[in-house]
Amino acid sequence: MKHIEFFHKEHFENNYFRVSPDASLSYYIDFFWETRFEELLQNHPRGFSDVLFPNIGYTYLVNLGTPFIMQLNEDRFEIKKTGFLPRHKCIECYHRAGNQIFGIKFKISPALLEKKINFSEYRESISPLSYLVDEAVIKKIKAAKTFIERVNLATNYYQQIVQNRGSTIYPVNVVSEILETCSRENNFSISIAAIATKYKISSRTLQRYFEATTSISSKKALQIMRIRKATAHLANSPGNFHYSLYGYYDHSHFYKHLKGFFQKKTLEIIKPHLALLEQLHKRSP
């Protein structure tokens, strides 16, 4: 059994814990999450998988149970302890009895405020990157009894990093502002040169900022945000969806963009759901 993001909304709402970060961390963290599969795995003892669309940023995974398998495009990785997961690729995670995972979904990691890191070096695979989080904090997170305890431990840890730094370093500040503004205004086709001029830097420098902080280029980051927002809108509220809200010329332009984000294997999995999107669009005014 496979659960597809956006289309199996109840699964992702009911079988995961998820909370937003404190306001002080909202520039850096999208949300904290944890699996709650006890009842689901009782009904499906052979396991199941979750298929996720590409996203910006990355997720730090802490394994609280038995090893699990994560697939990025065509490559599979066994996660035994911790892992840094680049989110710009298609993902399928295979779950079975004994699996329990705690995750922190980052827009931009606060680790950049205290360490010199270029995340573009880690965008092709899942890496342990244990130095991103203090080992003592990881041990406390694993020992904690509840999801909320784990969230509080991670929150306190990252708040101290942000506070000790005093103010956001410039590249992090620039990228954070661009991501937030473009998402809020649905402005995903803005010229990269125009953005660079606003911040009085070159386009090449802006690209370096994006790759170091998000692991991908500014164009790719904005286009991932664009297709995710458009797809979520159409899947959840087809009656008031219109492709022009997201800067697409017509529905074919949107549909072509959607298919372009999937590898062949993942595209086969979601073909019935793509057909559903087509039907939703045709029924909407």
N, C-alpha and C positions, 0 to 999 in steps of 0.2 A: 504494500500500500504506500502511495506517495501523496504527500500533502504539498500543494503548490501555493506559494506566497501570493497574496491578493485574492486568490480564488477559493481557498479553504480558510477563510477568515476566522471561523469559529475555532478551528484547531489552534491557530497561533494566539488566539485570545484566551482560550480555556486551558490549554496544556502548557502554558508558559507563565511564569511570573514576569512582570515587566513594570519598572517604575522609571520616571524621568529623574534627572539629576537635580540637585540643589541649584538655585539660580546662579550661584558663584561658579558653577562648573558647566553651565549650559553652552558656553562657547566651545567646549572641548568634548563633552560626552552627550550622545544622543539618548541613551538609556542603559540601565542595568537590567539583566535578565537571567532567568534560571529555568531549567526544564522542570516540569511536574508531570511525569509520564506514568505514575504508578497505576492509575486506573486504565489508561490507554494500553499499557503493555500487558495488563492482565487479560484484556480482550484480544490483543494481537501478540501472543507469546513469541512469534517468529520475528517480530520487529517491524519497523517501517522506516520511511525516509522522508525528509523535508527538503524541498527544492526551492531555492531562493534566487530572486533576481539580483543582478549586479547592483552594488550600492557604492557610495563614496565612503572613505575612511577605512577603518579596520576594526576588528574585534579581538579583544584579549580573552582567551579561553582558559578557564581553570577547571580541570577534570576533578570532580568530586566522587566519581564512581569507577566503574570498570572502563578499560580502553574503548574508544569509539572511532569510527571511520568517517573522515571528512574528505569529500571529493571536490577539487577545484578544476573546472573544465573536465579534462580527461585524466587528471592525476589524482591518485588516492594517497591519503596520509593517515596513519594511525596515531591518535592523540592519547598519550598515556598520562602526562602530567599537565603541562601548560602549552599554549600555542598562540602565536600571533597570526591572525587570519586576515589577509588582504581581501577587502570586500568588493573589489571592482570586477571580480570574475563570477561566473555561474557557479553555484554551490549546491551540492547535495550531501546532506549529512545522514548517515545510517545509524539508527538507534535500535538498541536491543535491551533486554532485561539487565539491570545493574548499572545502566548509564545514568549519570547525573552531571549536568554541566552548568557552571556559572560563567556568565559573560559580561564584558563591558564593551558596548558599542561606541567607539570613538568617532568623532568628526576629525579631531586632531588631538593627539595624545599630549597631556601635560608633561610627559617625560621630556619633550623638546625644550621645556623651560629650564631644565637642569643638566641635560646631556646633549652633546652634539651628535645628532642622528640624521641620516638621510634615508627616509623610508622607501625611496625608490629602489634601494638595494634589496628590499625584501618583498617585492611585489609579485614574484613568480611562484612562490610556494609558501607553505606554513612553516614558520620557524619558531623554535622555543623562545628565543629572545628573553631569557630569564632576567636579564639585567634591566628590563623595562620596569619591573616592579620589585620592590624590596622583598627578599626571600622571607623575612619574618612576617611581612604582611600576608604573603601567600599562605604561609602556615596557619595564620590566624583565620584567614578566610576559609580554609579547608576544615578547620576545627570548629568553626561557628555552627550553631545548631539550626539557624533559620536563614532564609533568604534576606530578610530585613537586617539581621546582624551582619551579614556579608556586605550588603549595600552600605551600611553605616561605616564599616571598617574601610572599604574602598573610598568612600566619600571623605572621611577624615584624612586619609592618606593623600589624596589628590588636592584637597583644600590646603593642606600644609605646603605642598609644592607650589601652588599658585600664590599663596600668601608670602612665602619666603622669597619668591622671585620679585614681588612688589608690583610689577606691571608686565604685561604681555610683551615678549620680544617682538620686534617689528614684523618679520616674515609671518609669524603665527597670527598676529593681529590683522595683517593685510588679507591673508587667505580666509580667516574666519569671517571678516566683514564682507568679503566678496560672496562667499557661500551663503551667508545669511541674507544679504540684500537681494541676490539673484533669485533665491528661493521664495522670499516674501513677495517679490514683484513679478514672479514668473518671467523673468527676463534672462533667458538662457542663450540668446543669440547675440549678445552684446560683443562688440569687437574687443579682442584681447588687447590690442594696441590702445584702445580708448581707456580700458581699465588701467593699464600700465601708466598712461599719461596722468590719470587722476592721482595716482600715488607717486608720481614723479620718479618712476623707475622705468627701465627698458622692458620690452616684451620678453626678452631673454631672461632677465632677472626675475620677472614674474613667474615664468615657467619653472625656474629653479626653485622658487618659493613653494610652488604647488607640488612639485615632485618630492621635495624634501619633507613636506608636511603631510601630504595625502598619498604619496607614492605614484600619482598619475598626473597628467598634464591638466591645465586649466580647462581646455576644451572638453576633454573626456569627462572630467568631474562635472561640469555643467550639463553635459548631455545625458549623463547618468541620472542626475537629479531631475532633469526634464522628463525623461521617459518614465521614471518611477512615479512622479506626480501625475502625469497624464494617465498612466495605466491604472493607478489606484482610483483616480476620479471616475474613469469609465467603468471600472469593475464595481465600484460602490454606489455611484450616483449617475447612471447612464442618462437619466432624463434631462440633466442640465449640463452634460458634457458637450464641449465643442472643441475640435482640434485647434482652432485659432487661439484659444485661451493659452496655449502653450507654444504659439509661434509656428505651427505647422501650416503649410499651404493648403492641404486638403487631407482627407482621411487616409488616402493611399500613402501620403508622405509620412504620417504618423505610424501606419501599419508597417511600412518598410523599416522605419527606425526601430520599432519594437522587435521585429524579427532579427535585426542586425545585432542585437545584444546577446544572442544565444549561440552556443556551440551546436553542432549538428545533433549530438546526443540529447542535449537539453531541449532543443527545438522539437525533436520527436516526442518527448514527454509532454510538452505543453500544447501540441497541435490542437487537441480538442478545446483547450481554453482560448487559444487564438481565434478559433471559429466562434466561440461564445462571444468574444469581444466584437467580432464582426456583426453578430446578430443583435447585440445590445446597441451598437451604433445605428443599425438600420431601423431599430424600433424607436430610437430617440428622435425628438423633433429637430 
